[in-house]
Amino acid sequence: MEIEISSCEHLVYVSEIQQEMYDSAQRRGTGIAKRSIEYLSKKISEGNAVVATENGEWVGFCYIETWSHGKFVANSGLIVSPKFRNGGVATQIKHKVFQLSREKYPEAKVFGLTTGLAVMKINSDLGYKPVIYSELTQDEEFWSGCKNCVNYEILMKKERKNCLCTAMLFVPENMKKNEAVNNQPDLNKVNSVVNAQPEIKYSNEQESHLSV
């Protein structure tokens, strides 16, 4: 199986991918925003998607969307062909599209809305944290994409504060802070090393060659 950043050669799969997105949403009774062939084709041809294939068949797919002038990125439309499910494909695609998002938009916050426990687990492993909806993009175009979801009425009744989907967010600044903390020396280890050093004594005429 190959998992690649999309290109024009993957356009041959776009109709199958769109249909499976729709069918999967119907089976679950929840909706992912319905996207046109033209919209998905644009994502694929611009390299803003990840496509998994095997022996000429499409295996899985996910694409990148940007919101609020590039301040937020969503990895959307994650779908795996029924034939290839339960084999860890979704995790591999998620990791690949997350990496692509970080490379293209290193300062952007990466978010997702999902009802799937498996996706929540993948997101958590990547560093996402559950958040309230107000921490996500407030771009109206993003939220209008929820109109195709069967739960849209619930979302609006709750004034877009929450719904059946769990909101998860990856914040690059938090990762940098964690890295800074992890890179700090362990003072207990440093002190133990210092205390273990033999005591060096100097006579009155002797000058230490050590920096103080």
TITI-895320 format. One record per residue: residue in one letter; chain; residue number from 1; x, y, z of N, C-alpha, C in turn. Coordinates in nm, 3 decimals, m for minus. Layout:
// TITI-895320
["a"; "A"; NUM; [X; Y; Z]; [X; Y; Z]; [X; Y; Z]] ...
***
This chain:
// TITI-895320
["m"; "A"; 1; [0.084; m0.121; 0.000]; [0.000; 0.000; 0.000]; [0.087; 0.125; 0.000]] ["e"; "A"; 2; [0.048; 0.223; m0.079]; [0.117; 0.350; m0.085]; [0.028; 0.461; m0.029]] ["i"; "A"; 3; [0.086; 0.546; 0.056]; [0.014; 0.662; 0.107]; [0.091; 0.785; 0.062]] ["e"; "A"; 4; [0.030; 0.863; m0.026]; [0.101; 0.971; m0.092]; [0.027; 1.104; m0.080]] ["i"; "A"; 5; [0.103; 1.211; m0.091]; [0.042; 1.343; m0.107]; [m0.022; 1.344; m0.245]] ["s"; "A"; 6; [m0.143; 1.394; m0.253]; [m0.220; 1.384; m0.376]; [m0.160; 1.463; m0.491]] ["s"; "A"; 7; [m0.194; 1.416; m0.611]; [m0.155; 1.484; m0.735]; [m0.261; 1.455; m0.839]] ["c"; "A"; 8; [m0.246; 1.511; m0.956]; [m0.346; 1.494; m1.062]; [m0.369; 1.348; m1.099]] ["e"; "A"; 9; [m0.270; 1.263; m1.077]; [m0.286; 1.123; m1.113]; [m0.388; 1.051; m1.025]] ["h"; "A"; 10; [m0.422; 1.113; m0.911]; [m0.521; 1.052; m0.821]; [m0.665; 1.095; m0.852]] ["l"; "A"; 11; [m0.682; 1.181; m0.949]; [m0.816; 1.230; m0.983]; [m0.908; 1.117; m1.030]] ["v"; "A"; 12; [m0.851; 1.007; m1.076]; [m0.933; 0.895; m1.125]; [m1.017; 0.833; m1.013]] ["y"; "A"; 13; [m0.981; 0.860; m0.887]; [m1.052; 0.801; m0.774]; [m1.159; 0.893; m0.715]] ["v"; "A"; 14; [m1.169; 1.015; m0.763]; [m1.248; 1.116; m0.692]; [m1.396; 1.079; m0.683]] ["s"; "A"; 15; [m1.453; 1.021; m0.788]; [m1.596; 0.985; m0.784]; [m1.623; 0.877; m0.680]] ["e"; "A"; 16; [m1.536; 0.777; m0.674]; [m1.553; 0.670; m0.575]; [m1.539; 0.724; m0.433]] ["i"; "A"; 17; [m1.443; 0.813; m0.414]; [m1.420; 0.871; m0.282]; [m1.542; 0.952; m0.238]] ["q"; "A"; 18; [m1.593; 1.036; m0.326]; [m1.709; 1.118; m0.291]; [m1.830; 1.030; m0.256]] ["q"; "A"; 19; [m1.851; 0.925; m0.333]; [m1.966; 0.838; m0.308]; [m1.953; 0.766; m0.175]] ["e"; "A"; 20; [m1.832; 0.719; m0.142]; [m1.813; 0.649; m0.015]; [m1.827; 0.744; 0.103]] ["m"; "A"; 21; [m1.786; 0.869; 0.086]; [m1.808; 0.968; 0.192]; [m1.957; 0.980; 0.223]] ["y"; "A"; 22; [m2.036; 0.991; 0.119]; [m2.181; 1.006; 0.136]; [m2.243; 0.881; 0.197]] ["d"; "A"; 23; [m2.206; 0.764; 0.143]; [m2.263; 0.638; 0.192]; [m2.226; 0.613; 0.338]] ["s"; "A"; 24; [m2.103; 0.643; 0.373]; [m2.056; 0.622; 0.510]; [m2.131; 0.710; 0.608]] ["a"; "A"; 25; [m2.153; 0.835; 0.569]; [m2.226; 0.928; 0.655]; [m2.370; 0.881; 0.675]] ["q"; "A"; 26; [m2.430; 0.828; 0.570]; [m2.567; 0.778; 0.579]; [m2.575; 0.658; 0.673]] ["r"; "A"; 27; [m2.478; 0.570; 0.664]; [m2.478; 0.451; 0.749]; [m2.462; 0.487; 0.896]] ["r"; "A"; 28; [m2.379; 0.588; 0.923]; [m2.354; 0.628; 1.062]; [m2.467; 0.712; 1.119]] ["g"; "A"; 29; [m2.544; 0.771; 1.031]; [m2.651; 0.860; 1.078]; [m2.598; 0.995; 1.119]] ["t"; "A"; 30; [m2.475; 1.024; 1.085]; [m2.419; 1.157; 1.108]; [m2.361; 1.205; 0.976]] ["g"; "A"; 31; [m2.327; 1.330; 0.968]; [m2.282; 1.381; 0.838]; [m2.145; 1.443; 0.842]] ["i"; "A"; 32; [m2.069; 1.418; 0.736]; [m1.954; 1.501; 0.710]; [m1.996; 1.590; 0.594]] ["a"; "A"; 33; [m1.948; 1.713; 0.596]; [m1.993; 1.810; 0.497]; [m1.981; 1.752; 0.356]] ["k"; "A"; 34; [m2.091; 1.756; 0.284]; [m2.091; 1.702; 0.148]; [m2.009; 1.791; 0.057]] ["r"; "A"; 35; [m1.915; 1.732; m0.015]; [m1.827; 1.807; m0.103]; [m1.851; 1.763; m0.248]] ["s"; "A"; 36; [m1.846; 1.860; m0.336]; [m1.868; 1.831; m0.477]; [m1.746; 1.765; m0.539]] ["i"; "A"; 37; [m1.766; 1.704; m0.655]; [m1.655; 1.647; m0.731]; [m1.551; 1.754; m0.759]] ["e"; "A"; 38; [m1.599; 1.873; m0.795]; [m1.509; 1.984; m0.828]; [m1.424; 2.025; m0.708]] ["y"; "A"; 39; [m1.487; 2.030; m0.591]; [m1.415; 2.070; m0.469]; [m1.306; 1.968; m0.436]] ["l"; "A"; 40; [m1.342; 1.841; m0.435]; [m1.244; 1.737; m0.403]; [m1.134; 1.729; m0.508]] ["s"; "A"; 41; [m1.171; 1.749; m0.633]; [m1.071; 1.746; m0.742]; [m0.969; 1.857; m0.723]] ["k"; "A"; 42; [m1.015; 1.973; m0.679]; [m0.925; 2.086; m0.657]; [m0.827; 2.053; m0.544]] ["k"; "A"; 43; [m0.877; 1.995; m0.437]; [m0.790; 1.956; m0.326]; [m0.683; 1.857; m0.371]] ["i"; "A"; 44; [m0.727; 1.760; m0.449]; [m0.635; 1.656; m0.495]; [m0.529; 1.713; m0.588]] ["s"; "A"; 45; [m0.572; 1.792; m0.685]; [m0.478; 1.843; m0.785]; [m0.380; 1.944; m0.726]] ["e"; "A"; 46; [m0.419; 2.013; m0.619]; [m0.332; 2.112; m0.556]; [m0.238; 2.051; m0.452]] ["g"; "A"; 47; [m0.248; 1.922; m0.429]; [m0.162; 1.858; m0.330]; [m0.205; 1.884; m0.187]] ["n"; "A"; 48; [m0.333; 1.914; m0.169]; [m0.386; 1.941; m0.035]; [m0.466; 1.823; 0.019]] ["a"; "A"; 49; [m0.424; 1.703; m0.017]; [m0.491; 1.582; 0.030]; [m0.389; 1.469; 0.036]] ["v"; "A"; 50; [m0.429; 1.363; 0.102]; [m0.349; 1.241; 0.110]; [m0.434; 1.127; 0.057]] ["v"; "A"; 51; [m0.376; 1.047; m0.030]; [m0.448; 0.935; m0.091]; [m0.369; 0.806; m0.069]] ["a"; "A"; 52; [m0.439; 0.705; m0.023]; [m0.378; 0.572; m0.008]; [m0.431; 0.482; m0.118]] ["t"; "A"; 53; [m0.342; 0.410; m0.183]; [m0.382; 0.319; m0.291]; [m0.310; 0.186; m0.279]] ["e"; "A"; 54; [m0.368; 0.086; m0.344]; [m0.304; m0.045; m0.349]; [m0.348; m0.116; m0.477]] ["n"; "A"; 55; [m0.252; m0.152; m0.559]; [m0.278; m0.223; m0.684]; [m0.385; m0.156; m0.769]] ["g"; "A"; 56; [m0.377; m0.023; m0.778]; [m0.469; 0.050; m0.863]; [m0.603; 0.081; m0.801]] ["e"; "A"; 57; [m0.625; 0.042; m0.676]; [m0.750; 0.074; m0.606]; [m0.725; 0.183; m0.503]] ["w"; "A"; 58; [m0.826; 0.267; m0.481]; [m0.812; 0.364; m0.373]; [m0.842; 0.294; m0.241]] ["v"; "A"; 59; [m0.764; 0.326; m0.141]; [m0.776; 0.263; m0.009]; [m0.830; 0.361; 0.094]] ["g"; "A"; 60; [m0.780; 0.484; 0.090]; [m0.825; 0.584; 0.187]; [m0.792; 0.724; 0.141]] ["f"; "A"; 61; [m0.849; 0.821; 0.213]; [m0.838; 0.960; 0.168]; [m0.863; 1.055; 0.284]] ["c"; "A"; 62; [m0.798; 1.172; 0.277]; [m0.823; 1.281; 0.372]; [m0.767; 1.408; 0.309]] ["y"; "A"; 63; [m0.830; 1.522; 0.337]; [m0.783; 1.647; 0.276]; [m0.770; 1.759; 0.379]] ["i"; "A"; 64; [m0.701; 1.864; 0.338]; [m0.674; 1.979; 0.424]; [m0.765; 2.096; 0.386]] ["e"; "A"; 65; [m0.819; 2.161; 0.486]; [m0.892; 2.287; 0.467]; [m0.831; 2.392; 0.559]] ["t"; "A"; 66; [m0.828; 2.515; 0.515]; [m0.779; 2.625; 0.600]; [m0.892; 2.724; 0.625]] ["w"; "A"; 67; [m0.890; 2.782; 0.745]; [m0.996; 2.875; 0.786]; [m0.935; 2.994; 0.859]] ["s"; "A"; 68; [m1.013; 3.100; 0.870]; [m0.971; 3.221; 0.941]; [m0.835; 3.271; 0.891]] ["h"; "A"; 69; [m0.823; 3.281; 0.759]; [m0.701; 3.333; 0.695]; [m0.577; 3.251; 0.732]] ["g"; "A"; 70; [m0.595; 3.119; 0.737]; [m0.481; 3.031; 0.761]; [m0.445; 3.011; 0.907]] ["k"; "A"; 71; [m0.524; 3.068; 0.998]; [m0.494; 3.051; 1.141]; [m0.537; 2.914; 1.191]] ["f"; "A"; 72; [m0.631; 2.854; 1.120]; [m0.681; 2.722; 1.158]; [m0.673; 2.629; 1.038]] ["v"; "A"; 73; [m0.642; 2.503; 1.065]; [m0.639; 2.399; 0.962]; [m0.723; 2.282; 1.011]] ["a"; "A"; 74; [m0.802; 2.226; 0.921]; [m0.879; 2.107; 0.953]; [m0.839; 1.995; 0.859]] ["n"; "A"; 75; [m0.820; 1.876; 0.913]; [m0.798; 1.757; 0.831]; [m0.935; 1.691; 0.814]] ["s"; "A"; 76; [m0.993; 1.706; 0.699]; [m1.134; 1.673; 0.679]; [m1.154; 1.552; 0.589]] ["g"; "A"; 77; [m1.275; 1.499; 0.598]; [m1.318; 1.395; 0.505]; [m1.243; 1.264; 0.513]] ["l"; "A"; 78; [m1.191; 1.231; 0.632]; [m1.117; 1.105; 0.645]; [m1.209; 0.988; 0.612]] ["i"; "A"; 79; [m1.170; 0.908; 0.514]; [m1.252; 0.794; 0.473]; [m1.162; 0.680; 0.428]] ["v"; "A"; 80; [m1.202; 0.559; 0.464]; [m1.130; 0.438; 0.422]; [m1.229; 0.349; 0.348]] ["s"; "A"; 81; [m1.186; 0.295; 0.237]; [m1.270; 0.203; 0.160]; [m1.310; 0.084; 0.248]] ["p"; "A"; 82; [m1.438; 0.044; 0.247]; [m1.483; m0.067; 0.332]; [m1.397; m0.192; 0.321]] ["k"; "A"; 83; [m1.344; m0.218; 0.204]; [m1.262; m0.337; 0.181]; [m1.134; m0.336; 0.263]] ["f"; "A"; 84; [m1.086; m0.217; 0.302]; [m0.957; m0.204; 0.368]; [m0.967; m0.158; 0.513]] ["r"; "A"; 85; [m1.086; m0.162; 0.570]; [m1.102; m0.114; 0.707]; [m1.052; m0.216; 0.808]] ["n"; "A"; 86; [m1.033; m0.166; 0.932]; [m0.987; m0.247; 1.045]; [m0.845; m0.300; 1.028]] ["g"; "A"; 87; [m0.766; m0.225; 0.949]; [m0.627; m0.265; 0.931]; [m0.528; m0.155; 0.965]] ["g"; "A"; 88; [m0.575; m0.051; 1.031]; [m0.486; 0.058; 1.072]; [m0.461; 0.162; 0.965]] ["v"; "A"; 89; [m0.537; 0.155; 0.854]; [m0.516; 0.249; 0.744]; [m0.549; 0.392; 0.787]] ["a"; "A"; 90; [m0.659; 0.409; 0.859]; [m0.701; 0.544; 0.901]; [m0.592; 0.612; 0.983]] ["t"; "A"; 91; [m0.529; 0.537; 1.070]; [m0.423; 0.594; 1.153]; [m0.306; 0.642; 1.067]] ["q"; "A"; 92; [m0.268; 0.561; 0.970]; [m0.156; 0.598; 0.882]; [m0.189; 0.722; 0.800]] ["i"; "A"; 93; [m0.311; 0.728; 0.748]; [m0.353; 0.844; 0.668]; [m0.357; 0.969; 0.756]] ["k"; "A"; 94; [m0.410; 0.954; 0.877]; [m0.420; 1.067; 0.969]; [m0.282; 1.124; 1.001]] ["h"; "A"; 95; [m0.188; 1.037; 1.027]; [m0.052; 1.081; 1.057]; [0.009; 1.153; 0.937]] ["k"; "A"; 96; [m0.015; 1.101; 0.818]; [0.040; 1.161; 0.696]; [m0.020; 1.299; 0.669]] ["v"; "A"; 97; [m0.151; 1.312; 0.682]; [m0.215; 1.440; 0.652]; [m0.185; 1.542; 0.762]] ["f"; "A"; 98; [m0.167; 1.495; 0.885]; [m0.128; 1.584; 0.994]; [0.012; 1.639; 0.967]] ["q"; "A"; 99; [0.102; 1.552; 0.925]; [0.239; 1.595; 0.891]; [0.236; 1.697; 0.778]] ["l"; "A"; 100; [0.153; 1.672; 0.676]; [0.140; 1.764; 0.564]; [0.087; 1.900; 0.611]] ["s"; "A"; 101; [m0.009; 1.898; 0.699]; [m0.065; 2.022; 0.754]; [0.039; 2.103; 0.829]] ["r"; "A"; 102; [0.121; 2.033; 0.909]; [0.224; 2.101; 0.988]; [0.333; 2.159; 0.898]] ["e"; "A"; 103; [0.362; 2.089; 0.788]; [0.464; 2.139; 0.696]; [0.415; 2.262; 0.619]] ["k"; "A"; 104; [0.290; 2.259; 0.577]; [0.235; 2.369; 0.498]; [0.195; 2.488; 0.583]] ["y"; "A"; 105; [0.146; 2.460; 0.703]; [0.096; 2.567; 0.790]; [0.150; 2.547; 0.932]] ["p"; "A"; 106; [0.280; 2.569; 0.952]; [0.344; 2.536; 1.081]; [0.291; 2.614; 1.201]] ["e"; "A"; 107; [0.234; 2.733; 1.178]; [0.186; 2.814; 1.289]; [0.036; 2.798; 1.313]] ["a"; "A"; 108; [m0.031; 2.726; 1.226]; [m0.177; 2.714; 1.236]; [m0.218; 2.613; 1.343]] ["k"; "A"; 109; [m0.333; 2.637; 1.404]; [m0.393; 2.541; 1.495]; [m0.468; 2.438; 1.410]] ["v"; "A"; 110; [m0.452; 2.311; 1.444]; [m0.515; 2.204; 1.368]; [m0.631; 2.148; 1.451]] ["f"; "A"; 111; [m0.749; 2.143; 1.391]; [m0.865; 2.102; 1.469]; [m0.949; 1.999; 1.394]] ["g"; "A"; 112; [m1.039; 1.937; 1.468]; [m1.130; 1.841; 1.408]; [m1.257; 1.829; 1.490]] ["l"; "A"; 113; [m1.364; 1.793; 1.423]; [m1.491; 1.762; 1.487]; [m1.527; 1.619; 1.449]] ["t"; "A"; 114; [m1.551; 1.534; 1.546]; [m1.578; 1.394; 1.514]; [m1.668; 1.328; 1.617]] ["t"; "A"; 115; [m1.740; 1.227; 1.573]; [m1.818; 1.144; 1.665]; [m1.751; 1.007; 1.680]] ["g"; "A"; 116; [m1.644; 0.984; 1.606]; [m1.581; 0.853; 1.606]; [m1.476; 0.838; 1.714]] ["l"; "A"; 117; [m1.490; 0.735; 1.796]; [m1.394; 0.711; 1.905]; [m1.255; 0.680; 1.851]] ["a"; "A"; 118; [m1.250; 0.608; 1.738]; [m1.120; 0.573; 1.680]; [m1.045; 0.697; 1.637]] ["v"; "A"; 119; [m1.116; 0.792; 1.576]; [m1.054; 0.917; 1.531]; [m1.010; 0.999; 1.651]] ["m"; "A"; 120; [m1.090; 1.000; 1.756]; [m1.052; 1.072; 1.878]; [m0.922; 1.018; 1.935]] ["k"; "A"; 121; [m0.908; 0.885; 1.932]; [m0.785; 0.822; 1.983]; [m0.665; 0.862; 1.898]] ["i"; "A"; 122; [m0.682; 0.861; 1.766]; [m0.573; 0.901; 1.676]; [m0.534; 1.046; 1.703]] ["n"; "A"; 123; [m0.635; 1.133; 1.712]; [m0.609; 1.276; 1.737]; [m0.536; 1.296; 1.869]] ["s"; "A"; 124; [m0.578; 1.224; 1.971]; [m0.515; 1.236; 2.102]; [m0.368; 1.196; 2.094]] ["d"; "A"; 125; [m0.338; 1.089; 2.021]; [m0.200; 1.044; 2.005]; [m0.114; 1.148; 1.932]] ["l"; "A"; 126; [m0.178; 1.227; 1.846]; [m0.106; 1.330; 1.771]; [m0.088; 1.460; 1.850]] ["g"; "A"; 127; [m0.152; 1.468; 1.967]; [m0.136; 1.587; 2.050]; [m0.256; 1.677; 2.056]] ["y"; "A"; 128; [m0.366; 1.636; 1.994]; [m0.490; 1.713; 2.005]; [m0.545; 1.703; 2.148]] ["k"; "A"; 129; [m0.619; 1.807; 2.188]; [m0.688; 1.807; 2.316]; [m0.836; 1.841; 2.294]] ["p"; "A"; 130; [m0.926; 1.780; 2.372]; [m1.068; 1.817; 2.362]; [m1.087; 1.963; 2.405]] ["v"; "A"; 131; [m1.168; 2.037; 2.330]; [m1.192; 2.178; 2.361]; [m1.340; 2.210; 2.340]] ["i"; "A"; 132; [m1.380; 2.328; 2.387]; [m1.515; 2.375; 2.360]; [m1.519; 2.438; 2.221]] ["y"; "A"; 133; [m1.636; 2.447; 2.164]; [m1.649; 2.492; 2.025]; [m1.598; 2.634; 2.004]] ["s"; "A"; 134; [m1.604; 2.715; 2.106]; [m1.562; 2.855; 2.090]; [m1.412; 2.869; 2.065]] ["e"; "A"; 135; [m1.335; 2.762; 2.091]; [m1.191; 2.766; 2.065]; [m1.157; 2.731; 1.921]] ["l"; "A"; 136; [m1.256; 2.689; 1.845]; [m1.234; 2.656; 1.704]; [m1.252; 2.781; 1.619]] ["t"; "A"; 137; [m1.226; 2.766; 1.489]; [m1.249; 2.878; 1.399]; [m1.395; 2.923; 1.406]] ["q"; "A"; 138; [m1.416; 3.051; 1.396]; [m1.552; 3.105; 1.394]; [m1.591; 3.147; 1.252]] ["d"; "A"; 139; [m1.514; 3.100; 1.157]; [m1.541; 3.128; 1.017]; [m1.679; 3.072; 0.979]] ["e"; "A"; 140; [m1.765; 3.159; 0.931]; [m1.902; 3.118; 0.900]; [m1.907; 3.012; 0.790]] ["e"; "A"; 141; [m1.813; 3.019; 0.698]; [m1.813; 2.922; 0.589]; [m1.788; 2.781; 0.641]] ["f"; "A"; 142; [m1.704; 2.769; 0.744]; [m1.681; 2.637; 0.803]; [m1.809; 2.582; 0.863]] ["w"; "A"; 143; [m1.876; 2.663; 0.942]; [m1.996; 2.616; 1.012]; [m2.112; 2.592; 0.917]] ["s"; "A"; 144; [m2.113; 2.662; 0.805]; [m2.219; 2.638; 0.707]; [m2.206; 2.498; 0.646]] ["g"; "A"; 145; [m2.083; 2.443; 0.652]; [m2.062; 2.307; 0.603]; [m2.136; 2.203; 0.685]] ["c"; "A"; 146; [m2.176; 2.240; 0.806]; [m2.249; 2.147; 0.893]; [m2.397; 2.134; 0.853]] ["k"; "A"; 147; [m2.441; 2.216; 0.761]; [m2.582; 2.214; 0.721]; [m2.624; 2.081; 0.662]] ["n"; "A"; 148; [m2.528; 2.008; 0.605]; [m2.560; 1.878; 0.546]; [m2.566; 1.767; 0.650]] ["c"; "A"; 149; [m2.530; 1.798; 0.773]; [m2.531; 1.698; 0.879]; [m2.671; 1.683; 0.936]] ["v"; "A"; 150; [m2.709; 1.561; 0.969]; [m2.842; 1.536; 1.025]; [m2.858; 1.599; 1.163]] ["n"; "A"; 151; [m2.745; 1.636; 1.225]; [m2.751; 1.695; 1.359]; [m2.742; 1.848; 1.357]] ["y"; "A"; 152; [m2.754; 1.907; 1.238]; [m2.739; 2.052; 1.227]; [m2.840; 2.127; 1.314]] ["e"; "A"; 153; [m2.962; 2.076; 1.322]; [m3.066; 2.142; 1.403]; [m3.024; 2.147; 1.551]] ["i"; "A"; 154; [m2.962; 2.038; 1.597]; [m2.914; 2.034; 1.736]; [m2.807; 2.141; 1.758]] ["l"; "A"; 155; [m2.714; 2.151; 1.663]; [m2.606; 2.249; 1.670]; [m2.661; 2.390; 1.682]] ["m"; "A"; 156; [m2.760; 2.423; 1.602]; [m2.816; 2.558; 1.603]; [m2.901; 2.584; 1.727]] ["k"; "A"; 157; [m2.970; 2.482; 1.775]; [m3.049; 2.498; 1.897]; [m2.959; 2.530; 2.016]] ["k"; "A"; 158; [m2.838; 2.478; 2.012]; [m2.742; 2.501; 2.120]; [m2.652; 2.621; 2.090]] ["e"; "A"; 159; [m2.694; 2.701; 1.993]; [m2.624; 2.826; 1.956]; [m2.479; 2.800; 1.922]] ["r"; "A"; 160; [m2.454; 2.687; 1.859]; [m2.322; 2.650; 1.809]; [m2.218; 2.638; 1.922]] ["k"; "A"; 161; [m2.265; 2.613; 2.042]; [m2.175; 2.598; 2.155]; [m2.128; 2.454; 2.171]] ["n"; "A"; 162; [m2.212; 2.360; 2.129]; [m2.174; 2.218; 2.130]; [m2.274; 2.140; 2.047]] ["c"; "A"; 163; [m2.241; 2.014; 2.023]; [m2.329; 1.926; 1.946]; [m2.288; 1.783; 1.979]] ["l"; "A"; 164; [m2.323; 1.688; 1.894]; [m2.285; 1.550; 1.920]; [m2.139; 1.522; 1.888]] ["c"; "A"; 165; [m2.079; 1.605; 1.806]; [m1.937; 1.590; 1.773]; [m1.849; 1.641; 1.887]] ["t"; "A"; 166; [m1.736; 1.577; 1.905]; [m1.635; 1.623; 1.998]; [m1.534; 1.710; 1.924]] ["a"; "A"; 167; [m1.509; 1.829; 1.977]; [m1.411; 1.921; 1.917]; [m1.274; 1.891; 1.976]] ["m"; "A"; 168; [m1.173; 1.881; 1.889]; [m1.036; 1.856; 1.935]; [m0.943; 1.952; 1.864]] ["l"; "A"; 169; [m0.839; 1.997; 1.936]; [m0.753; 2.104; 1.884]; [m0.606; 2.075; 1.916]] ["f"; "A"; 170; [m0.521; 2.094; 1.815]; [m0.376; 2.087; 1.832]; [m0.322; 2.229; 1.821]] ["v"; "A"; 171; [m0.250; 2.273; 1.925]; [m0.196; 2.409; 1.928]; [m0.043; 2.402; 1.923]] ["p"; "A"; 172; [0.018; 2.451; 1.814]; [0.165; 2.443; 1.801]; [0.240; 2.505; 1.917]] ["e"; "A"; 173; [0.188; 2.616; 1.972]; [0.256; 2.683; 2.084]; [0.267; 2.591; 2.204]] ["n"; "A"; 174; [0.163; 2.511; 2.228]; [0.167; 2.418; 2.341]; [0.275; 2.313; 2.322]] ["m"; "A"; 175; [0.293; 2.268; 2.197]; [0.396; 2.169; 2.168]; [0.534; 2.228; 2.195]] ["k"; "A"; 176; [0.553; 2.356; 2.155]; [0.682; 2.421; 2.177]; [0.710; 2.435; 2.327]] ["k"; "A"; 177; [0.606; 2.467; 2.403]; [0.622; 2.482; 2.548]; [0.661; 2.347; 2.610]] ["n"; "A"; 178; [0.593; 2.241; 2.564]; [0.623; 2.108; 2.618]; [0.765; 2.066; 2.586]] ["e"; "A"; 179; [0.810; 2.099; 2.462]; [0.946; 2.065; 2.423]; [1.048; 2.140; 2.508]] ["a"; "A"; 180; [1.016; 2.267; 2.538]; [1.107; 2.348; 2.620]; [1.119; 2.289; 2.760]] ["v"; "A"; 181; [1.005; 2.245; 2.815]; [1.005; 2.186; 2.949]; [1.084; 2.056; 2.948]] ["n"; "A"; 182; [1.060; 1.973; 2.845]; [1.127; 1.843; 2.836]; [1.278; 1.856; 2.816]] ["n"; "A"; 183; [1.319; 1.968; 2.756]; [1.462; 1.988; 2.729]; [1.537; 2.049; 2.847]] ["q"; "A"; 184; [1.464; 2.090; 2.951]; [1.530; 2.146; 3.068]; [1.602; 2.035; 3.144]] ["p"; "A"; 185; [1.720; 2.063; 3.196]; [1.793; 1.959; 3.270]; [1.722; 1.922; 3.399]] ["d"; "A"; 186; [1.732; 1.797; 3.434]; [1.677; 1.749; 3.560]; [1.771; 1.793; 3.672]] ["l"; "A"; 187; [1.726; 1.888; 3.754]; [1.812; 1.945; 3.858]; [1.856; 1.841; 3.960]] ["n"; "A"; 188; [1.770; 1.745; 3.985]; [1.807; 1.640; 4.080]; [1.926; 1.559; 4.028]] ["k"; "A"; 189; [1.923; 1.530; 3.894]; [2.034; 1.456; 3.835]; [2.161; 1.540; 3.833]] ["v"; "A"; 190; [2.145; 1.670; 3.801]; [2.260; 1.759; 3.798]; [2.325; 1.768; 3.935]] ["n"; "A"; 191; [2.242; 1.785; 4.039]; [2.294; 1.798; 4.175]; [2.363; 1.670; 4.220]] ["s"; "A"; 192; [2.307; 1.555; 4.178]; [2.369; 1.429; 4.220]; [2.507; 1.412; 4.156]] ["v"; "A"; 193; [2.518; 1.460; 4.029]; [2.648; 1.452; 3.962]; [2.748; 1.546; 4.029]] ["v"; "A"; 194; [2.703; 1.668; 4.060]; [2.790; 1.766; 4.124]; [2.836; 1.716; 4.261]] ["n"; "A"; 195; [2.743; 1.661; 4.337]; [2.777; 1.614; 4.472]; [2.871; 1.495; 4.468]] ["a"; "A"; 196; [2.869; 1.423; 4.357]; [2.955; 1.305; 4.347]; [3.098; 1.340; 4.310]] ["q"; "A"; 197; [3.122; 1.464; 4.267]; [3.257; 1.502; 4.227]; [3.347; 1.514; 4.350]] ["p"; "A"; 198; [3.472; 1.471; 4.337]; [3.565; 1.483; 4.451]; [3.594; 1.629; 4.480]] ["e"; "A"; 199; [3.612; 1.662; 4.605]; [3.641; 1.799; 4.645]; [3.783; 1.837; 4.602]] ["i"; "A"; 200; [3.797; 1.954; 4.539]; [3.929; 2.002; 4.495]; [3.973; 2.115; 4.587]] ["k"; "A"; 201; [4.088; 2.100; 4.647]; [4.138; 2.201; 4.739]; [4.259; 2.270; 4.678]] ["y"; "A"; 202; [4.267; 2.399; 4.700]; [4.379; 2.477; 4.647]; [4.454; 2.541; 4.763]] ["s"; "A"; 203; [4.589; 2.555; 4.745]; [4.670; 2.627; 4.844]; [4.650; 2.775; 4.823]] ["n"; "A"; 204; [4.697; 2.858; 4.913]; [4.679; 3.002; 4.902]; [4.742; 3.058; 4.775]] ["e"; "A"; 205; [4.850; 2.995; 4.726]; [4.920; 3.047; 4.609]; [4.860; 2.996; 4.478]] ["q"; "A"; 206; [4.771; 2.896; 4.490]; [4.723; 2.830; 4.369]; [4.595; 2.897; 4.321]] ["e"; "A"; 207; [4.584; 2.919; 4.189]; [4.463; 2.977; 4.132]; [4.387; 2.869; 4.057]] ["s"; "A"; 208; [4.263; 2.865; 4.079]; [4.179; 2.764; 4.010]; [4.174; 2.794; 3.861]] ["h"; "A"; 209; [4.182; 2.688; 3.781]; [4.170; 2.705; 3.636]; [4.024; 2.688; 3.591]] ["l"; "A"; 210; [3.935; 2.663; 3.689]; [3.794; 2.644; 3.656]; [3.720; 2.778; 3.653]] ["s"; "A"; 211; [3.626; 2.790; 3.556]; [3.543; 2.910; 3.550]; [3.445; 2.910; 3.664]] ["v"; "A"; 212; [3.419; 3.026; 3.719]; [3.327; 3.038; 3.832]; [3.205; 3.115; 3.790]] 
***
